[in-house]
Amino acid sequence: MSDIAISKLSKTYPGITPVHALDEIDLQVQAGEFVALLGPSGCGKSTLLNLIAGFEAASDGTLSVAGTAITKPGPDRGVVFQEAALFPWLNVWENVVFGPKIAGLPRSQYEDRAREMLEITGLSGFTKHLPVQLSGGMRQRVGIARVLTLGSKVLLMDEPFGALDAQTRLTMQELLLSVWQTLRTTVVFVTHDIDEAILLADTIYVMSARPGRIATRITVPIERPRSIDLITGDVFNRLKRDIMQQMRH
């Protein structure tokens, strides 16, 4: 069974001039797969992610996770946004355990996992730091650790590194590769960066301009584990040229 199954999914925002954001999206994501949604700004990538998260309702079509129809947000789907949106008055540890603590879970059910997620995201030495004391990249690490601590089976990421400088972005991409390699969580990752999509994903769905449709499905033919060094390789650059041509059309 697919972890995420989407069929004939459409979304229209009503109004004096209705906005047809998505049109008949068909998409399957297998358990443990890393999928990138790639396309220009305004093509509906974030709208599709919001529908999977349960933040919005579809106008037509079906959408399910692990065979259950999505009607609202749930702990089985964790979301990482472009901004980490941390609580500024809480330190790193308190931010990371906030979700399960508020849900009323006993400490024994989440503390060990929180420590593990802090370790694999490189934050073990920063548990007492407040967000204001951290760089943008470190704050985003906290956001990722917080979602992973919830134990969500699906990780939804909406351009999480888009606001970072180029060097920090590369570092965070390598971190995410390492985290995914360890946990094998199902990931749907929104980006408009072709290099990022190729480096991270098993499968890339190239979306057309609005109304967003799936223009092409691409299986990335690069073995794992991967590193940043791949972006200078022949296979990488051939695939990048092919995707650039498709996106221009």
N, C-alpha and C positions, 0 to 999 in steps of 0.2 A: 504494500500500500504506500502511495506517495505521502510524504509528510504534509505537503501542501498541494491541493488540487483545485485548479481554477478553470472554469469552463464558460465561454460566451459571456464574460464579465464586462459590463458597461457601466459607466457613471456619467450622469448629466446633472449639472447644478442648475436648479430652476431659477427663474428671474425674468425680467422684461426681455432680456436677450439670454436665453439659456446657453450654458457652456457645456459642450459635449467633450468631457475630459478623456474618457477611455471608451474604446469601441471593441467589443467582442474579443477580450483577452483570453487566450488559452495558454495555460502554463502548468507544468508539473515540476515539483521539486521533491527529490527523493530524500529519505532520512540521511542526515550526515553530509548532504551536498552543499557546496558553496556556490550560490548563484548570484550573478551581478545583473542588475537592471541598468542598461546603458542607453543614454540618449540625450538630446539637447534639452536645455532649460525649457520648462513649460510643456513637456511631452507627456506628463502624467505619471512619472516614476514615483514621486512622493505620494501621489493620490493612491496608486496601487498599493504602496507599502502601508498607507493608513487603512486601507480596506482590509488587508491581511491582519493588521494589528487590531481591527475592530473599532477604530476611532470613527469610522464613517460606514454608512451602509451603501451597498451597491444599488444601482437603478435596475439592473437586470443581470441574469446569469447566476452561477453558483460558485461558492468559495468555501473550502473546508480545510481543516488541519487534523491529520490523523483520523479522517473519516467523520469528523464532527463539524457541522456547519458553524461558521463564524457569525455571531450576532452581537458580540460585545468584546471589549478587551478582556484578556485573561492572563494568568501567571505562566501559562504554557508558551506565551510569546513575549519575549523581552525586547524593548526598543531602545536603541542608542541614537540620539539625535546629533546634529552638527554641534550644538552646544551641550555641554555635559549637564547643565541645569542642576548643580549640586546645591545643597542647603548650606549657605555661607557660614552659619553659626555652628555647624557640626564639623568635627574633624573627619579625616579620611575613614577611619574605622566606623564611626557613627553613621556616615553617609552610606557605606557599603552594606551595613546590616539593617538599614532603616526599613526596607521593604518587609523582610520576614519578621522583624520586631513589631512593626505596626500590625501585621497580620495575626499577631498573637502566638507565633510559634515559640516553643521553648528554646532556650539558648543552645541546648544540646543538639538541636536539629540544624542549626545554621552556622555556629561559630567555627567549626572545623572547616566547613566549605568556604567560609569567608576568608579564613587564613590561607587556604589553598589558592583562592582566586587572587588574593593580594600578592602571593608569592609568584604566580605565573605572569602577573601583569607588572611585576617589578616594583611593587609598592610596599613591601614588607617593612622597609625602613622609614616609611612616611605616615604611619598610622595616626600619629598625634598632630599632624599638620592640618591647618585650616585651608580651605580652597584658595584663599587669597595668597597663601604662601607658596602656591604651586604654579608651574608654567601651564600654558594651554594644553600641551601634550600630556602632562601629568594629570591634569583635571579630566581629560578624556579617558585616561587609564582608569581613573576612579569610576567614571560612568560605566565603563565596560565591566569592571570588577563588580559593581553594584548589580548589574543585570545578571551576570553569570552566577552570583551568589543566590539569586532566586531559583536557580536550577531550571530555567526555561529551556524547553526542548528546541525552540525556534528563536533565533536571534535576528532581529530586523534592524538594519543599520542605514540611516538616512544621511548620506554624505558625511560620515562622522569625522573625517579628516579635512574637510573642505576649507575650514577656517585656519588651518595650520600653515606655517611656513614650509617651504619645499623640503628642507632637511628633516624637520620634525615629522613631516608627513611620511617620508620614507621610513623613518624609525618606527612610526606607528604601524605602517603596513607590515614591516617585518615582525613586529610584536603580534599583530593579528594573525599572521601566518603561523607563528609558533603556538599561539593559544588554540587556534582551530586544529592544528595538527595534534595537540594534546587531548582536546575535548571532543572533537568531531561533532560539534553542535551543527544543526542545520542553520545555514546563514542565507539571508536575502539582503544584498548590499546594493544600495542605490548610489550611482556615480555618473558623472559626465566625463570622467577622465579615462581614456582608452587604456593607457598604461596600467592604471590601477586595476581596471577590470580584468585585464589579461593576467597580471601578476597574481591576483588573489583567487580568481574564480575557477571552478570546474566547468561551468556553463555560463555563457553570456547571452542574455536576451537583449537584442538591439531594438529599441522602440522608435517609432516614427513620430513626426511632429503631430501636434494635436489635431484631431482626436487621437490619443495614443493607441497604437496597435503594436503587436509584436511583428516587427519586420523580418527579423532573422534570429534563429537559434544557433549558437556557435558552441561547439565543444572545444575547449582549450586543450591542444595536443602537447602539453608540457607536463612532464612527470613531476611528482612531488617526492620529497620536500623541495620547496622553492626558496630562492633568495633574491635580493635586489639585483644581483649580478645578471640575472636573466634579461633585464631590460636592454642590454647591449647585444644580445644574441640574435642570430639570423632567423630562427624560427619565430621569436618574439616580434621582430620587426616586419617579417612577412605578414604575420597575422594582423599587426597594427595597420599596415598599409591596406589590407583587405577590408578591415572594419572602417577605416577612414573613407574609403571609396563607397561603401554601403551607406554610411551616414550622410555623405554628400548627396546621394541619390534620394 
